[in-house]
Amino acid sequence: MKSNVPTNQPDPGALLRVRQLSKSYVRGNLWSRRVPVEAVREVEFEVNSAQTLAIIGASGSGKSTVARCVAGLERPDAGEVWIDGTDIAQLGTRELRPFRSMVQMIFQDAATSMNPRFSAAEVIEEPMLLKGHGRAERRAAAEELIQKVGLPADWLERSVMEFSGGQRQRLAIARALTLQPKLLVLDEAWCGLDLSMQAQIANLLLDLQAEHSLSYLLISHDLSLVAGMADAIAVMSQGRIVEAGNTQQIICDPQHSETKTLLCSAKAAEYKLLPSLSKGASA
């Protein structure tokens, strides 16, 4: 299997190509000196169709900033974000709109991305409503998608606040699929769920990937949570990718001290936290 790792020559067939991506923020206020802080520095990677790249690293390593730049929620200071042959980093707000349906982001806490007054049907249908789809088409899609993510169709009228954390993540996945994206960006999407629910959500994502040829960019601080899903892993530290390779290579032969620390803390060498997942083991 071809690895989704940084290369010197861009793969013209890659769905996502990130080149020399850099992003800084300004720290400080009116009463202190405002200092620019580099969150991401010259990051490069590729993700091919129907493949998964996991970006892992400690808190503050810059991985979530990368995710937001890929999803078009942040504009990088420098670099390129090529999605299906177009550099979205150079597009204006209006020009970027067609690409928003192509890339969907699922956040750590699904509840924060949903209107608490909405029903499950309204949550799932909202992207289609904004695109001008008719009521009957929206409802048919909602009924299909809620069942596809493992929830009963008769739950569509329930308030989102009646759903558990794992069930809300399933709703978030269903909503992300309404516009038939090619790439899902999952930013710590398992954080806060118990191990059983983590495995269920991960297996659901693997099934959806196989059915729809989806590509995934997984963001996590825990190598054990992504090792069973990813074709390749990139390790970030202080805004840079310090090591990258296929999953088995990173698990079995880590080279950088940051990778070894993450392996040690997650006990990923034992490979037991998500035993029902097998994709990474055969990568």
N, C-alpha and C positions, 0 to 999 in steps of 0.2 A: 504493500500500500504506500502510495506517495505521501510523504510527510508534509504537514502544513507548517513549515518552519521558515525563518528568514532565509532568503537566498540572494545571491548577487544579481541574478537575472530574473526579473519579474515573470511569472507565468501568465501569459496573455489570456489563458483560459480560466484563471482564478476568479471566483465570484467576488472576493474581497481582497484587495491589495493595499496595504498600508506602508507608506514610504516616508522615512525621515520625519515622523510625526513628533511635534514638540508643542507643549502647552505650558504657559506660566500664569500664575495668579499674583495679585498684589496683596501683601499682608501688612496690616497696620490700620490706623484710623487718624482722625483729626488731631489727636494729641500725641501721636507717635510717628516715627519715620515710616513711610510707606516703602516696603521693600519687595521687589519681585521675587517670587519663589517658583522655581522650575518644578512642575509636577510631572511632566513627561519630557524625555529628551531623546530625539532621534530613534523612535521606536519603529521597527519594521517587522511585518509578518504577512502571511497569506492564508486564506481559507478557501478551499475548493468546494465545488458543489457537493452537497450531501456529506460533508465531512465536518469534524468538530475540532476546534482549537480551544484549549483551556489556557487562560492567562492567570497565573497564581502569584501570590506574593503577600507579604505582611501588610497590615494596615498602613496606609500612607505611601505605599510603593508606587502609586500612579495608575493601577489597573482599572479603577472605576472611571478615571478621567479618559483613558483610552476608550472604554466602552461608550461613554457619552459622546466622544468625538465621532466614533464609528456610527452611532445612531443619529447623528446630526443634531444632538442637543447642545453641543459645545462646538465652537469654531476654533480649530487649532491655530496657533500662532504661525506655524510653518509646517510644511510637509504635505503629503497627498493621501487621500482616502478614496481609493478607486472601488466603486461598486458596480459590478456588471458593465465595466468598460467606461464609466464616467467618474471623474474626480469631483466628488460632492463637496470637498473642502473649498472649491473655487466657486460654488454656486451661491446665488442670492437666495433670500427667503422664499420668493415665489418660485424660482427654478428648482428649489429643493423639494417642493411638495410632492411631485410624482415619486420621489425616491423614499418618502416616509412610509409608504405602504410596502415597499420592498424589504425594509429593515424595521423590525419591531423589537422593543426592549421590554423585558420583564424584570421588575425590581424586587429587591429583597423583601419588602413588606408590601404584599399585594393590596392590603387595605388602604394604604396611603395613595394608591393610584386609582381608587374607585370612589365614586360619590356614594356616601353612606345612605343616602335617600333612595338610591337606585335599586331596582330588582335585578336579579341575575340576568334576565332577558335584556334589560336596558343597558347593562354593562357590556354584554356581548355585542349587542346591536349598535352601540354608539358609533364605532368607526364607520359602519355602513350608512348610518343616518347622516353623518357628516359628509359622506361621499354622494348623498342624494339617492340612495337605493330606496325602493318602495317598501311599504309596511309588510306585505306578504312575503317578499323576498327576504327581508330581514328576519322575520319570525322563522321561516323555514331554515335559514342558515343557523339561527340560534339553537333550534331544536336539534339539528344535526351535530353542531359543534359541542354542545353541552354533553351529549351522549358520547361523543368521540373522546372527550377527556375523562370519561368514567363517572359522570353524574347523571341522575335521572332527569328526563325531559320535564317531568311535572314539578321540578324544583325551580323552573324559570321564573315563577312569580314570587319566589322568596326574596326577602331583602338580603343584600350582601352581608349584613351584620349577623344574619342567622347562620352563616357558613363558618366552619372552623378555618384555622390558618392554612391547612393543606388543601381544603376545598376551595378557598379563595385563590390559591396559587393555580389550581386547575381552571378556575374562571378566568384568571389572567392569561393563561395559555390559550383558552378558547377565544378570548377577545383578540389576542395577538394573531390568531389564524384567520380572522374574518376577512382580511384583505389579501389573503394568499401570499404572504411574504416569502422571500427566498432565504432570509437570514434572521435568526432570532439571537438577540444579545441578552444573556441571562446574568444579571449582576447580583451575585450572592443569593440566588433564588431559593436555596435550600436552608439558609441561615434561620435558626429559630424553630425548625421542624425536628421532630424526633427521628431516630434512625430508620424506623419502619416507614414513616412518611417520606423521608428523603429517598429511600429506595423506590417507593411507588412512583414518585414524581419523576425520578430519573428513568425508570423503565417506561413510563408514559412517553417521555421525550424521545427515547430510542425508538419506540413504536411509531410515533409521528414522523420521525426523521426517515424511517424506512418507507413509510407510506407516501410521504410528500416530497422526498428528496431535499429536506431542509438542511441548511448549514447552521451550525451553532458556534457562537463565541461565548464560552463559559468564563465567568469572572469569579474567582474564589480565593480565600486565604487558606483553604483546607485541601491539600492534595488528595486525601483519601476520598473526598466527595466527587472528584472529577476523574480519578484514575480509571474508573470502569467505563467512562463514556467517551473520553477524548481519543482522537487519532494521534494528536500531538499536543505537547505542553510547552508553554513559554513561561519562564520564571522572571518576574520583575523585582527589582530592588532599586530604590532611590531614583525612580523615574526611567530606568533603563531595563531592557531585556538582557539578563546576564547569562542565561542558558536556555537553549531550546532544542527540541528533538522529538522523535516519536515517543509515545507514552512508555513503551517497554524500556527504551533507552534511558529515559529520565528516572524511572522507578528503579531499574536494576543497576545503573551505572551513573549516578549523579556526579557532576564534576565541580560545580560551584558550591561554595560554603552555604549560600542562602538556600539552595535546593536541598542540601543535606540537613539543614536546620528544619525546613518544612517537612521533610520526610520523617525526621526524628520526632517532631512534635505531634504529628498526625498518626504516627505508627503505621504509615502507609506500606512499609516494607512487609508487614504481615498480611496486607491485602484482604482484610476481613470485614471492614465496616460496611461495604456494599457487596456482599458475596454473590448476589443474584445478577450482577452486571458483568458482562464478559467482553464488551467491545474493546476496552483498553488492553486487556490481556492478550488479545490477538492482533493488536495494532502492529 
